[in-house]
Amino acid sequence: MKRVSIILLFLMTSSIILPSTNLGVASSEVVCCESIQYDLVFSGSASNGLLSPFESTLGNEKKSEVGSAITQSTEVGRWSGQTNYGGEYPSHTATFILPYRINDGAGVTINASVELRFGSQVNTGSTALPQTFLPGDEGVLELDVDVSSGTLLSEDSIIVIFSVQELLLPTGANPSIEFLWGTSEYRGSISIDAPLFDIEIDEPIIEGRSAHVPIKFNSGYGAQLIAESTFEFYANGNLIEQLPVSTQGNLLTWTWAADISIEDGTYPFNIKINFQNGSSITTGTEFEIEFGE
């Protein structure tokens, strides 16, 4: 009789400790992204600058000054970087943006070009011929580069080279033009359409009326992508206010506490990631949910 009482006590204790669950991740789905549009911002020196998709690299103003006329191709700036994440990218137009400041003059006449390298593939763009006039004390030089489709390997470098073929300065005591980058005010960048990360949504883990939805962000930047991004998660169309649990550096798990009135069925789950100023991705999928007691 005493042994039976002990067994009953153990079963009662187990029922208190262990909730009614339907645990286990049966499957996962990659919902995004083969290729996305984003900016690579410029930082570092003119001869050995850096490319990064993160605004946190901005902060120190850098410049390359030209103080005399140019009549042959002269390299003004070079930036490079790796995303450490590969995949195919489509044909697209990349836009190169570089602020400038003119000293002792109201404008300059320029012919310039940009070379954009994806690994071994080289794409170029240039100012309109025969000459382009840059007006004012300050402004932004913008060049388009037509990019052919291809494949970017995870170990490939992305390189941007800005060169001036011809530059005519105004008459003055000490005229010059400064090309600027590295800060939020003088934000040099090139917009591209290329692989950067993918988003993988695991099948929800059901625990009673709660659905735990793990979402994995695979990228070459690891935890930095999560640390420097903001997220919005929607379950059945409703924004989940509760913060996700972060594990493994690149895995976020949101919990949907479903109302008692919601029955078993198929429900949508959507994620929005804002990973740089003005760039965001929204994607999602749906899963069949069978709630526990």
JOSUL-V98428 format. One record per residue. N is the residue number from 0. NEAR is the number of other ideal C-beta (glycine too) atoms within 12 Angstrom. Layout:
# JOSUL-V98428
N,NEAR
N,NEAR
This chain:
# JOSUL-V98428
0,7
1,8
2,9
3,10
4,11
5,12
6,13
7,14
8,14
9,15
10,14
11,13
12,12
13,13
14,13
15,11
16,11
17,15
18,17
19,18
20,20
21,24
22,18
23,13
24,21
25,15
26,15
27,22
28,25
29,20
30,29
31,31
32,31
33,24
34,29
35,32
36,27
37,41
38,32
39,41
40,39
41,46
42,34
43,28
44,20
45,30
46,16
47,17
48,36
49,32
50,37
51,38
52,42
53,30
54,27
55,20
56,31
57,29
58,19
59,19
60,23
61,32
62,29
63,34
64,23
65,32
66,21
67,16
68,22
69,24
70,13
71,12
72,19
73,24
74,26
75,39
76,43
77,28
78,40
79,29
80,34
81,28
82,37
83,25
84,32
85,27
86,30
87,18
88,34
89,22
90,19
91,25
92,22
93,35
94,28
95,43
96,30
97,42
98,33
99,38
100,30
101,33
102,24
103,19
104,28
105,20
106,27
107,40
108,27
109,37
110,28
111,38
112,32
113,42
114,31
115,42
116,29
117,41
118,23
119,15
120,24
121,21
122,34
123,26
124,28
125,28
126,30
127,17
128,12
129,13
130,19
131,26
132,21
133,35
134,19
135,18
136,19
137,22
138,25
139,23
140,41
141,26
142,36
143,24
144,33
145,20
146,34
147,20
148,19
149,28
150,20
151,33
152,23
153,22
154,14
155,26
156,25
157,45
158,29
159,47
160,34
161,42
162,32
163,39
164,27
165,25
166,37
167,25
168,29
169,24
170,13
171,16
172,11
173,15
174,26
175,25
176,42
177,32
178,42
179,34
180,45
181,32
182,21
183,21
184,16
185,30
186,29
187,46
188,42
189,46
190,31
191,39
192,33
193,44
194,34
195,43
196,40
197,29
198,40
199,27
200,36
201,28
202,26
203,41
204,27
205,31
206,25
207,23
208,26
209,29
210,39
211,37
212,45
213,32
214,45
215,31
216,39
217,31
218,36
219,29
220,30
221,20
222,18
223,25
224,37
225,30
226,19
227,25
228,34
229,21
230,32
231,26
232,36
233,25
234,35
235,27
236,15
237,20
238,17
239,29
240,15
241,19
242,14
243,28
244,18
245,21
246,15
247,17
248,17
249,27
250,27
251,35
252,31
253,34
254,27
255,35
256,22
257,28
258,14
259,10
260,8
261,21
262,15
263,16
264,15
265,15
266,27
267,26
268,39
269,31
270,38
271,23
272,34
273,20
274,36
275,33
276,20
277,15
278,29
279,21
280,30
281,22
282,30
283,27
284,27
285,22
286,32
287,20
288,30
289,23
290,26
291,20
292,14
